[in-house]
């Protein structure tokens, strides 16, 4: 693999998600027409964004 193609390959992580929660995610995704992977990545991105906004509101020393 050259440098360019290596930089566009996605990296994966594993996370232990309780089966009951994952089943809820799958059902929600079926209803919305998206993949569970898309849903989970969006949820993580939104959470990180909200944490960043929260930190910005706090007064700095």
Secondary structure, DSSP 8 states (H G I E B T S, - for coil): --HHHHHTS---------HHHHHHHHHHHHHHT--HHHHHHHHHHHHHHHHHHHHHHS---
